[in-house]
């Protein structure tokens, strides 16, 4: 479901409040953590996403890893609101295990109403995915965080959180693309090194995640090579092909 950005701030809040009554979670309402896939659980001391916490996902594979982290919570019956993340495509989310019937996308196109929309969404959704507008004041962000803690909502911030003090940072560092040689083959898999750290994530936990490359990306790669253009700007099912190597990089790799 997509909520129109043409709505005024009060109208957006009313729509979200009405949705909140319909999507209010029941299956995990009394659990302290939201589930995360088995290959991600070791990133967190509690083995899952702790309610009320705010995490930022950074690096070249930020969106992809973030979707992997929240997929199990949505699959288990939770609802997810995506606020002002236009590069997050539904096809790509589905590829990573997100149940699209439990996702509501909201595009406010106005930093001035972002905090109100997030606060309203916190009343009914268990997972919020968003970008933080740079114009939002620190005092406003503190109120947003308090609201999330009171409602037990996990908020995932894609990219730089700005002045928002997150409980943890999920950093996607080095990544390796496999399936290609010196001018031949096609992308088959992306392996990403992921690190979790922060004030509420004691120590530093690391693991490696593997992501198969969808067939759509294969077709785009083939077309790009035939046309003699680079793949770096190609979008993969609505989500930017984060860090995808260009044809030039592939052909000159040793």
C-alpha positions as CSV (number, residue, x, y, z in Angstrom):
1,X,0.0,0.0,0.0
2,X,1.2,3.5,-0.8
3,X,-0.1,6.6,0.9
4,X,-0.2,9.7,-1.4
5,X,2.2,12.5,-0.7
6,X,-0.5,15.0,-1.7
7,X,-2.2,14.6,1.7
8,X,-1.6,17.4,4.2
9,X,0.2,16.6,7.5
10,X,-3.1,16.3,9.5
11,X,-4.6,14.1,6.8
12,X,-1.5,11.9,6.8
13,X,-1.8,11.5,10.6
14,X,-5.5,10.7,10.4
15,X,-4.8,8.0,7.7
16,X,-2.0,6.5,9.8
17,X,-4.1,6.5,12.9
18,X,-6.9,4.7,11.1
19,X,-4.4,2.2,9.7
20,X,-2.9,1.8,13.2
21,X,-6.2,0.4,14.5
22,X,-6.3,-2.1,11.6
23,X,-2.6,-3.3,11.6
24,X,-2.0,-3.2,15.4
25,X,0.2,-6.2,16.1
26,X,-1.1,-9.0,18.3
27,X,1.2,-12.0,17.6
28,X,4.4,-10.4,19.0
29,X,2.8,-7.7,21.2
30,X,4.3,-9.0,24.5
31,X,7.7,-10.0,23.2
32,X,10.7,-7.8,24.0
33,X,12.5,-8.5,20.7
34,X,11.4,-8.9,17.1
35,X,12.8,-11.9,15.3
36,X,15.5,-11.5,12.7
37,X,16.8,-14.2,10.3
38,X,19.1,-16.8,11.8
39,X,22.1,-15.5,9.8
40,X,21.6,-12.1,11.4
41,X,20.8,-13.0,15.0
42,X,24.4,-13.2,16.1
43,X,24.8,-9.5,15.3
44,X,22.7,-8.8,18.5
45,X,23.4,-9.9,22.0
46,X,19.6,-10.4,22.5
47,X,19.4,-12.5,19.3
48,X,16.9,-10.2,17.7
49,X,15.8,-6.6,17.2
50,X,15.0,-5.0,20.6
51,X,11.8,-3.0,20.7
52,X,12.1,0.7,21.1
53,X,15.6,0.9,19.6
54,X,16.7,2.9,16.6
55,X,19.4,1.5,14.3
56,X,21.1,3.1,11.3
57,X,22.2,1.0,8.3
58,X,25.2,2.5,6.5
59,X,27.6,1.6,3.7
60,X,27.4,0.4,0.1
61,X,24.8,-2.3,0.9
62,X,22.8,-0.4,3.6
63,X,19.3,-0.9,2.1
64,X,19.8,-4.6,1.2
65,X,21.1,-5.6,4.7
66,X,18.4,-3.5,6.4
67,X,15.7,-5.4,4.5
68,X,17.3,-8.7,5.5
69,X,17.3,-7.7,9.1
70,X,13.6,-6.9,9.3
71,X,12.2,-9.6,7.0
72,X,11.6,-12.1,9.7
73,X,9.6,-9.7,11.9
74,X,7.3,-8.9,9.0
75,X,7.0,-12.5,8.1
76,X,6.0,-13.3,11.7
77,X,3.0,-10.9,11.5
78,X,4.5,-7.5,12.0
79,X,3.7,-4.5,9.9
80,X,6.3,-2.2,8.3
81,X,6.0,1.5,7.3
82,X,8.5,2.9,4.8
83,X,8.7,6.6,5.2
84,X,10.5,8.8,2.6
85,X,12.7,6.1,1.1
86,X,11.9,6.4,-2.6
87,X,14.8,4.1,-3.7
88,X,13.4,1.1,-1.8
89,X,11.6,-0.9,-4.5
90,X,8.9,-3.5,-3.6
91,X,10.2,-6.1,-6.0
92,X,13.6,-6.0,-4.3
93,X,12.0,-6.2,-0.9
94,X,10.1,-9.2,-2.0
95,X,13.3,-10.9,-3.2
96,X,14.7,-10.5,0.3
97,X,11.7,-12.1,2.0
98,X,9.5,-9.1,2.9
99,X,5.8,-9.9,2.9
100,X,4.5,-7.0,0.7
101,X,1.0,-7.3,2.0
102,X,2.3,-6.0,5.3
103,X,4.2,-3.0,4.0
104,X,2.8,0.6,3.7
105,X,4.9,3.2,1.8
106,X,4.6,6.9,2.7
107,X,6.2,9.7,0.8
108,X,5.8,13.0,2.7
109,X,8.1,15.1,0.5
110,X,8.2,17.5,3.4
111,X,10.8,17.5,6.1
112,X,8.5,19.6,8.2
113,X,5.9,16.8,8.7
114,X,8.4,13.9,8.9
115,X,8.4,13.8,12.7
116,X,4.6,13.9,12.9
117,X,4.2,11.1,10.4
118,X,6.8,8.9,12.2
119,X,5.0,9.5,15.5
120,X,1.6,8.6,14.0
121,X,3.1,5.5,12.4
122,X,4.5,4.4,15.7
123,X,1.0,3.8,17.0
124,X,0.3,0.9,14.6
125,X,3.5,-0.4,13.0
126,X,6.2,-2.5,14.6
127,X,9.0,-1.6,12.1
128,X,9.7,1.8,10.6
129,X,12.2,2.3,7.8
130,X,13.1,5.9,7.0
131,X,15.7,8.5,6.1
132,X,16.2,11.4,8.5
133,X,15.8,14.8,7.0
134,X,18.7,17.0,7.7
135,X,16.4,19.9,8.6
136,X,14.9,18.2,11.6
137,X,15.9,19.7,15.0
138,X,17.7,17.5,17.6
139,X,15.0,18.4,20.1
140,X,12.3,17.1,17.7
141,X,14.4,13.9,17.1
142,X,14.5,13.3,20.9
143,X,10.8,13.4,21.1
144,X,10.5,11.0,18.2
145,X,12.9,8.5,19.9
146,X,10.8,8.8,23.1
147,X,7.6,8.0,21.2
148,X,9.3,5.0,19.6
149,X,10.5,3.7,23.0
150,X,7.0,4.1,24.5
151,X,5.4,2.2,21.6
152,X,8.1,-0.5,21.4
153,X,8.8,0.3,17.7
154,X,12.0,-0.6,15.9
155,X,13.2,2.2,13.6
156,X,15.8,1.5,10.9
157,X,17.4,4.6,9.4
158,X,18.9,4.1,5.9
159,X,22.1,6.1,5.5
160,X,23.4,8.9,7.6
161,X,21.1,9.5,10.6
162,X,22.4,13.1,11.0
163,X,21.8,14.5,14.5
164,X,19.7,11.4,15.5
165,X,21.6,9.5,18.2
166,X,21.0,5.9,17.2
167,X,21.3,2.9,19.6
168,X,23.4,1.0,17.1
169,X,25.0,1.2,13.7
170,X,24.9,-1.7,11.2
171,X,27.7,-1.0,8.8
172,X,28.1,-2.7,5.5
173,X,31.8,-2.5,4.6
174,X,33.7,-4.7,2.2
175,X,31.7,-6.5,-0.4
176,X,32.7,-9.0,-3.0
177,X,30.8,-9.8,-6.2
178,X,31.2,-13.4,-7.6
179,X,30.4,-15.0,-10.9
180,X,32.6,-13.0,-13.2
181,X,36.1,-13.2,-14.6
182,X,38.3,-11.0,-16.7
183,X,35.7,-9.9,-19.2
184,X,33.4,-12.9,-19.0
185,X,30.6,-14.4,-16.9
186,X,27.7,-12.7,-15.1
187,X,27.1,-11.6,-11.5
188,X,25.9,-14.4,-9.4
189,X,26.3,-13.4,-5.8
190,X,27.2,-10.6,-3.5
191,X,29.0,-11.3,-0.2
192,X,28.9,-8.4,2.3
193,X,30.8,-8.0,5.5
194,X,28.5,-6.6,8.2
195,X,29.5,-5.0,11.5
196,X,27.1,-4.1,14.4
197,X,28.3,-1.7,17.1
198,X,27.0,1.2,19.1
199,X,26.0,2.4,22.6
200,X,23.3,-0.3,23.0
201,X,25.2,-3.0,21.0
202,X,28.1,-3.9,23.4
203,X,31.4,-4.7,21.7
204,X,31.6,-5.2,18.0
205,X,29.9,-8.1,16.2
206,X,30.8,-9.1,12.7
207,X,29.5,-11.6,10.2
208,X,29.3,-12.2,6.5
209,X,26.0,-12.2,4.5
210,X,25.4,-13.6,1.1
211,X,22.9,-12.2,-1.3
212,X,22.1,-13.9,-4.7
213,X,21.8,-11.6,-7.6
214,X,18.2,-11.6,-9.1
215,X,17.7,-12.7,-12.7
216,X,16.5,-9.1,-13.5
217,X,20.0,-7.9,-12.6
218,X,21.5,-10.5,-14.9
219,X,19.5,-9.2,-17.8
220,X,20.4,-5.6,-17.1
221,X,24.1,-6.6,-16.9
222,X,23.9,-8.3,-20.3
223,X,22.2,-5.3,-21.8
224,X,24.7,-2.9,-20.3
225,X,27.6,-4.9,-21.7
226,X,26.1,-5.0,-25.1
227,X,25.5,-1.3,-25.1
228,X,29.0,-0.6,-23.8
229,X,27.9,1.3,-20.8
230,X,28.6,0.9,-17.1
231,X,26.3,-0.8,-14.6
232,X,27.2,1.4,-11.7
233,X,24.0,3.5,-12.1
234,X,21.6,0.6,-12.9
235,X,18.7,0.1,-10.5
236,X,18.0,-3.5,-9.4
237,X,14.2,-4.0,-9.1
238,X,13.7,-0.5,-7.7
239,X,16.7,-0.5,-5.3
240,X,20.0,0.9,-6.4
241,X,22.5,-1.8,-7.2
242,X,24.5,-0.7,-4.2
243,X,28.2,-0.9,-5.1
244,X,27.7,-3.0,-8.2
245,X,30.9,-3.1,-10.2
246,X,31.0,-1.6,-13.7
247,X,31.6,-3.5,-16.9
248,X,34.9,-1.6,-17.1
249,X,35.9,-2.7,-13.6
250,X,35.0,-6.3,-14.4
251,X,36.9,-6.5,-17.6
252,X,40.1,-5.0,-16.1
253,X,40.0,-7.0,-12.8
254,X,42.9,-9.3,-12.3
